[in-house]
Each structure stands twice: as C-alpha cells, then as structure tokens.
C-alpha cells in the first residue's frame, strides 16, 4: 500500500518550534562554508566554526553561509540565535520531509524545496531538501548532504562581470532556486529520454519486463510532479511578498523562474500522459491477443462438438448398429468427420472468424 503520510514519530507530542531532526541520521560533522562578496571582490572561508559565524557579517557585503548537514540540532539552534531566525522556521529546516513552500517573518524570508541532482557516474537521481533563509545582507542555505547544484552560482560570484555581485540577498536566493529548477529540467530530460526509448521498444515488442518499466517511470513522474508543482506556488508567493527584503529589480527574475517551473511541470505532464497512453495500448493489445487465443480455442471446441457426437454414437454398446457390418464403414466414418470439419472451417472462414 502506498504511504501518503511519512512517519514523524520523533515529533509527536513536541511543542511547536522544537528543534528535532527528521531524516536519515549521519555521523559526519556539520560543515559551514562562507562566501562574502560585493561588486569589488569576494572572499571564501571553508568549514568555519559556528561560534564565529557572526564575524563574517558586514553591511558592506552579501554573505552566503552554506550549511551541509542537519543532524546536529545544537549547531542549527546556534545559527538561529545568531541570525534571529524564528524557531518555527528552524523546525521546518530540520524536517527533511517538508513540502516545498515559502514562509516569512518580519525580517526573514524562508524557502523550502527539493533538490534533484543527476549523478553523472551512476545516472541515478539524488533527492534532498534545501532550505534557504535570507536577511538584509546575508543568506543561509541548509542541505542534508555534500554535493549540490550551486557550482554555477559560485562561479558567477567569482566572475566580476555578472549581476549577482551587485545585487542583494534576494537575488542570490533567486539564483540558487533557479539553479535547482534548471536541474529539474535536466532530470526531466533524462527521464524523458528513457521514456522515449521505452516507447520505441514497445513498438517492436511487448512483454512483462517493458510493462514493469512503464510502472517504474510512472512512479518517477509522479514523484517529480509532487516535487516540482509546489515550487510554482512558492515562486508566486515570493513575487507577491511585501517584505522590504525583496527588491523590485528582482521581481522580473522571479517571474522568469515561474516560467521555468511551469515549463518543467508541463514536461512532466506530457511524459505522464505518454506513459498512461502506452499503458493503455499495452493492455489493449494484451486484451486483443487474449481474444485471439480464446477465439481459436472456441473454434477448436465448436469443431470437435459434432465430431465427438458422431464418435460417441458409434462408441455406444447397442447390439445392432447396421454400419458396423458394412465393408466401408470405417473409411466412410473418417470421411464424414473430415467433411464436417472442412464444412465448419469453410463457414468460419466466410464469416471472417478465422
């Protein structure tokens, strides 16, 4: 049976805002990497101590803190104190089963969405939650594990000619979400190539193995659909927020992000419909094949009914059967059976039942 509600037994009975990690427990240390930048330059700091996080803040710079690992709740709590993040937002950061959504307080904006990452060496898709919290001159991104899709954003920060160096934390949040959505498209294209190859294979032959693949891809499209659809609502809420953290200059880019999400949603729907059509065609062809088999078996049964009747008559134990003493009775018996069979087959052929 499908599970529509994930178990969160650790949180049962806990007060709202309790910092309880919901996800796969890990033994690695939580790492905090920092990039400070403005239009004139940038600095990077790897694996800083949480107690020193405030030292990297400056009104002159935009500071991006990338936190990898959520299992150490004491570090998350400390970051909440330093950056005055509401406990309810921190609670959502630690809940890796969170649905993609937008949240805000008086001076903070928070975004929760799933990151799909296609591993080039295995062709498998990794899924993890990413939480983004922004303030006036800083951004915190929280992710469950090492590896992300933000390398392009980091390269843009290093490059002095890009707009990201002259914009605020709201534009940086857009850039990170745009990178996540771009990878939605890459992941969907990868799945689409697999589905199109499957469709071509099903045109040549149909078997249970291909049917199993159809069901696997249907499950994948449903999973991607649940991941991507809420992001459109998130982007719309981001655009409509009246928070002073959102610059008017960033709004056109958010609208463009909405278009990208809509494109990803439409692509998923197209592949979902394609799989449903293929599944319907598969069942229709299997039904037609079964009907052909049943028709042949029925014709065999109908042909043998009169033959069985004739054989049954001459197989009885009556003492007087005149034909038994006739010289040509045996060949005439077989001739009768052949005539009956040929006549019935000719009749079926004319009726186009064969």
C-alpha positions as CSV (number, residue, x, y, z in Angstrom):
1,X,0.0,0.0,0.0
2,X,1.3,3.5,-0.9
3,X,2.3,5.7,2.0
4,X,0.9,9.2,1.7
5,X,2.0,10.3,5.2
6,X,5.6,9.9,6.3
7,X,6.3,8.8,9.8
8,X,7.5,11.6,12.1
9,X,7.2,9.8,15.4
10,X,10.0,11.8,16.9
11,X,7.9,15.0,16.7
12,X,4.8,13.5,18.3
13,X,3.9,15.4,21.4
14,X,6.7,18.0,20.9
15,X,5.9,21.7,21.3
16,X,5.8,23.8,18.1
17,X,9.2,25.1,17.3
18,X,11.0,22.2,18.9
19,X,14.2,21.5,17.1
20,X,14.0,17.8,16.2
21,X,15.8,16.4,13.2
22,X,13.6,14.4,10.9
23,X,15.6,12.4,8.4
24,X,18.4,9.9,8.0
25,X,20.9,10.1,10.8
26,X,24.5,10.7,9.8
27,X,27.8,10.6,11.6
28,X,29.7,13.3,9.6
29,X,30.3,16.7,11.1
30,X,28.2,19.6,10.0
31,X,30.2,22.0,7.8
32,X,29.7,25.7,7.2
33,X,31.2,27.3,4.2
34,X,31.1,31.1,3.7
35,X,31.3,33.3,0.6
36,X,31.5,37.1,1.1
37,X,31.2,39.4,-1.9
38,X,30.4,42.8,-3.2
39,X,30.9,44.4,-6.6
40,X,34.6,44.9,-6.0
41,X,35.6,41.4,-4.8
42,X,34.9,38.2,-2.9
43,X,36.3,36.0,-0.1
44,X,35.7,32.4,0.7
45,X,36.0,30.6,4.0
46,X,35.7,26.8,4.4
47,X,34.4,24.9,7.3
48,X,34.2,27.7,9.8
49,X,33.1,27.3,13.5
50,X,29.5,28.1,14.2
51,X,30.5,30.4,17.1
52,X,32.5,32.6,14.6
53,X,29.6,32.9,12.1
54,X,28.7,36.4,13.1
55,X,32.3,37.6,12.4
56,X,31.7,37.3,8.7
57,X,28.7,39.6,8.6
58,X,29.1,43.1,7.3
59,X,26.7,45.7,5.9
60,X,29.1,46.2,3.0
61,X,29.0,42.6,1.8
62,X,26.5,39.9,1.0
63,X,27.4,36.9,3.0
64,X,26.3,33.4,1.9
65,X,26.5,30.6,4.5
66,X,26.2,27.1,3.1
67,X,25.4,24.6,5.9
68,X,25.9,20.9,4.9
69,X,24.3,18.5,7.4
70,X,21.2,19.0,9.6
71,X,21.6,16.2,12.1
72,X,23.4,18.3,14.8
73,X,20.5,20.3,16.1
74,X,22.7,22.3,18.5
75,X,24.5,23.9,15.6
76,X,21.2,24.8,13.9
77,X,19.9,26.3,17.1
78,X,23.1,28.4,17.5
79,X,22.7,29.7,13.9
80,X,19.1,30.5,14.8
81,X,20.3,32.6,17.7
82,X,23.0,34.4,15.7
83,X,20.7,35.3,12.8
84,X,17.5,35.7,14.8
85,X,15.6,33.0,12.8
86,X,12.2,32.1,14.2
87,X,12.0,28.7,15.9
88,X,9.2,27.6,13.6
89,X,11.4,28.2,10.6
90,X,14.2,26.3,12.2
91,X,11.8,23.4,12.9
92,X,10.9,23.3,9.2
93,X,14.6,23.4,8.3
94,X,15.2,20.2,10.3
95,X,12.2,18.4,8.8
96,X,13.6,16.9,5.6
97,X,10.1,15.6,4.7
98,X,8.9,19.2,4.3
99,X,6.8,20.1,1.3
100,X,8.2,22.8,-0.9
101,X,6.9,26.1,0.5
102,X,7.5,29.8,1.2
103,X,7.5,31.3,4.7
104,X,8.3,34.7,6.2
105,X,8.6,36.6,9.4
106,X,9.0,40.3,9.9
107,X,12.7,40.4,8.9
108,X,13.4,37.0,7.4
109,X,12.2,35.1,4.3
110,X,12.5,31.3,4.1
111,X,12.2,28.9,1.1
112,X,11.9,25.1,1.3
113,X,12.3,23.0,-1.8
114,X,13.6,19.7,-3.0
115,X,16.8,19.5,-5.0
116,X,17.1,16.8,-7.7
117,X,20.6,16.0,-8.7
118,X,21.5,13.7,-11.5
119,X,24.7,11.7,-10.7
120,X,26.7,11.5,-13.9
121,X,28.6,8.3,-12.9
122,X,25.5,6.3,-11.9
123,X,22.7,8.1,-13.8
124,X,20.7,7.9,-10.6
125,X,18.8,10.9,-9.3
126,X,19.6,12.1,-5.7
127,X,16.9,14.0,-3.9
128,X,17.4,16.1,-0.8
129,X,15.7,19.1,0.8
130,X,17.2,22.5,0.6
131,X,16.2,25.4,2.9
132,X,17.1,29.0,2.2
133,X,16.8,31.8,4.7
134,X,17.6,35.4,3.8
135,X,18.1,38.5,5.8
136,X,19.1,42.1,4.8
137,X,22.7,41.3,3.8
138,X,23.0,37.5,4.3
139,X,21.7,34.2,3.1
140,X,21.8,30.8,4.8
141,X,21.3,27.6,2.7
142,X,20.8,24.3,4.5
143,X,21.2,21.0,2.8
144,X,21.3,17.4,4.0
145,X,24.5,16.1,2.4
146,X,27.6,17.1,0.4
147,X,27.2,17.9,-3.2
148,X,24.7,20.4,-4.8
149,X,23.8,22.1,-8.0
150,X,25.1,25.6,-6.9
151,X,28.5,25.4,-8.6
152,X,27.3,27.7,-11.4
153,X,26.2,30.3,-8.8
154,X,29.6,30.1,-7.1
155,X,31.3,30.7,-10.5
156,X,29.1,33.7,-11.1
157,X,30.1,35.2,-7.8
158,X,33.8,34.7,-8.8
159,X,33.2,36.4,-12.2
160,X,33.3,40.2,-11.8
161,X,31.0,40.8,-14.8
162,X,27.8,39.1,-13.5
163,X,24.9,40.9,-11.9
164,X,24.9,38.7,-8.8
165,X,27.9,40.7,-7.5
166,X,25.8,44.0,-7.5
167,X,22.5,42.6,-6.1
168,X,21.2,41.7,-2.7
169,X,20.4,38.5,-0.8
170,X,17.0,38.3,-2.5
171,X,18.7,38.0,-5.9
172,X,21.1,35.4,-4.5
173,X,18.1,33.4,-3.2
174,X,16.6,33.6,-6.7
175,X,19.9,32.4,-8.3
176,X,20.0,29.4,-6.0
177,X,16.4,28.4,-6.7
178,X,16.9,29.0,-10.4
179,X,19.9,26.5,-10.3
180,X,17.6,24.0,-8.6
181,X,14.8,24.5,-11.2
182,X,17.4,24.2,-14.1
183,X,18.3,20.8,-12.7
184,X,14.7,19.9,-12.6
185,X,14.7,20.3,-16.4
186,X,17.9,18.3,-16.8
187,X,16.4,15.5,-14.7
188,X,13.2,15.5,-16.6
189,X,15.0,15.4,-19.9
190,X,17.0,12.4,-18.7
191,X,13.8,10.7,-17.7
192,X,12.2,11.7,-21.0
193,X,15.0,10.1,-23.0
194,X,14.4,6.9,-21.1
195,X,10.7,7.0,-21.7
196,X,11.1,7.7,-25.4
197,X,13.5,4.7,-25.7
198,X,10.9,2.6,-23.9
199,X,8.2,3.7,-26.3
200,X,10.3,2.8,-29.3
201,X,11.0,-0.6,-27.7
202,X,7.3,-1.2,-27.1
203,X,6.6,-0.6,-30.7
204,X,8.8,-3.6,-31.6
205,X,7.6,-5.9,-28.8
206,X,5.5,-6.0,-25.7
207,X,6.3,-8.1,-22.6
208,X,6.1,-8.1,-18.9
209,X,9.6,-6.5,-18.5
210,X,8.6,-3.5,-20.5
211,X,5.3,-3.2,-18.5
212,X,7.4,-3.1,-15.3
213,X,9.5,-0.3,-16.7
214,X,6.3,1.6,-17.6
215,X,5.2,1.3,-14.0
216,X,8.7,2.4,-12.7
217,X,8.7,5.5,-14.9
218,X,5.1,6.3,-13.9
219,X,6.2,6.2,-10.3
220,X,9.1,8.5,-11.1
221,X,7.0,11.0,-13.0
222,X,4.5,11.1,-10.1
223,X,7.4,11.7,-7.6
224,X,8.9,14.5,-9.8
225,X,5.4,16.0,-10.1
226,X,4.9,16.1,-6.3
227,X,8.4,17.7,-6.0
228,X,8.1,20.4,-8.7
229,X,4.4,21.5,-8.6
230,X,4.6,23.3,-5.2
231,X,7.7,25.3,-6.3
232,X,5.4,27.3,-8.6
233,X,3.3,28.4,-5.7
234,X,6.5,29.2,-3.7
235,X,7.7,31.5,-6.5
236,X,4.4,33.2,-6.8
237,X,4.3,33.9,-3.1
238,X,7.9,35.2,-3.2
239,X,6.9,37.6,-6.0
240,X,3.9,38.9,-4.1
241,X,5.5,39.4,-0.7
242,X,5.6,42.9,0.6
243,X,8.8,42.3,2.6
244,X,11.5,45.0,2.3
245,X,14.0,42.2,1.7
246,X,12.6,41.8,-1.9
247,X,13.9,44.4,-4.3
248,X,11.7,45.5,-7.3
249,X,14.7,44.8,-9.5
250,X,14.5,41.1,-8.6
251,X,10.8,40.6,-9.4
252,X,11.2,40.2,-13.2
253,X,13.7,37.4,-12.5
254,X,11.2,35.7,-10.1
255,X,8.6,35.8,-12.9
256,X,11.1,34.2,-15.2
257,X,11.7,31.5,-12.5
258,X,7.9,30.9,-12.5
259,X,8.0,30.3,-16.3
260,X,10.8,27.8,-15.9
261,X,8.9,25.9,-13.2
262,X,5.8,25.9,-15.4
263,X,7.8,24.5,-18.3
264,X,9.1,21.7,-16.0
265,X,5.5,21.0,-14.8
266,X,4.2,20.8,-18.4
267,X,7.1,18.5,-19.4
268,X,6.2,16.1,-16.6
269,X,2.5,16.1,-17.5
270,X,3.4,15.3,-21.1
271,X,5.5,12.3,-20.1
272,X,2.9,11.2,-17.6
273,X,0.2,11.2,-20.3
274,X,2.6,9.4,-22.7
275,X,3.2,6.6,-20.2
276,X,-0.6,6.4,-19.5
277,X,-1.2,6.1,-23.2
278,X,1.4,3.4,-23.6
279,X,0.0,1.5,-20.6
280,X,-3.5,1.7,-22.2
281,X,-2.2,0.5,-25.6
282,X,-0.3,-2.3,-23.8
283,X,-3.4,-3.5,-22.0
284,X,-5.5,-3.1,-25.2
285,X,-3.0,-5.2,-27.2
286,X,-2.8,-7.8,-24.5
287,X,-6.6,-7.9,-24.4
288,X,-6.7,-8.3,-28.2
289,X,-4.1,-11.1,-28.1
290,X,-6.2,-12.9,-25.4
291,X,-9.3,-12.5,-27.5
292,X,-7.5,-14.1,-30.5
293,X,-6.4,-17.0,-28.3
294,X,-9.9,-17.5,-26.9
295,X,-11.3,-17.3,-30.4
296,X,-9.0,-20.1,-31.7
297,X,-9.8,-22.2,-28.6
298,X,-13.5,-21.7,-29.1
299,X,-13.3,-22.7,-32.8
300,X,-11.5,-25.8,-31.8
301,X,-14.2,-26.6,-29.3
302,X,-17.0,-25.9,-31.8
303,X,-15.4,-28.1,-34.4
304,X,-14.9,-31.0,-32.0
305,X,-18.5,-30.9,-30.7
306,X,-20.1,-32.7,-33.8
307,X,-17.0,-34.9,-34.1
308,X,-17.4,-36.0,-30.5
309,X,-21.1,-36.6,-31.0
310,X,-20.6,-38.8,-34.1
311,X,-17.8,-40.7,-32.4
312,X,-20.0,-41.1,-29.3
313,X,-22.8,-42.6,-31.3
314,X,-20.6,-45.3,-32.8
315,X,-18.9,-45.8,-29.5
316,X,-22.1,-46.9,-27.7
317,X,-22.9,-50.5,-26.7
318,X,-26.0,-51.0,-28.8
319,X,-26.1,-54.6,-30.2
320,X,-27.4,-53.6,-33.6
321,X,-25.6,-50.8,-35.4
322,X,-26.0,-51.5,-39.2
323,X,-23.0,-49.5,-40.2
324,X,-20.7,-51.7,-38.1
325,X,-21.1,-54.6,-40.5
326,X,-20.7,-52.5,-43.7
327,X,-17.5,-53.2,-45.6
328,X,-16.6,-49.5,-46.0
329,X,-17.9,-48.3,-42.7
330,X,-14.6,-47.3,-41.2
331,X,-13.3,-45.1,-44.1
332,X,-16.8,-43.6,-44.5
333,X,-16.7,-42.7,-40.8
334,X,-13.5,-40.8,-41.3
335,X,-14.7,-39.2,-44.5
336,X,-17.8,-37.9,-42.6
337,X,-15.6,-36.4,-39.9
338,X,-13.4,-34.7,-42.5
339,X,-16.4,-33.3,-44.3
340,X,-17.9,-31.9,-41.1
341,X,-14.6,-30.4,-40.1
342,X,-14.0,-28.9,-43.6
343,X,-17.5,-27.6,-43.8
344,X,-17.3,-25.8,-40.4
345,X,-13.9,-24.3,-41.2
346,X,-15.2,-23.0,-44.5
347,X,-18.2,-21.5,-42.8
348,X,-16.0,-19.8,-40.2
349,X,-13.7,-18.5,-42.9
350,X,-16.7,-16.9,-44.8
351,X,-17.8,-15.3,-41.6
352,X,-14.2,-14.0,-41.1
353,X,-13.9,-15.6,-37.8
354,X,-10.6,-17.1,-38.9
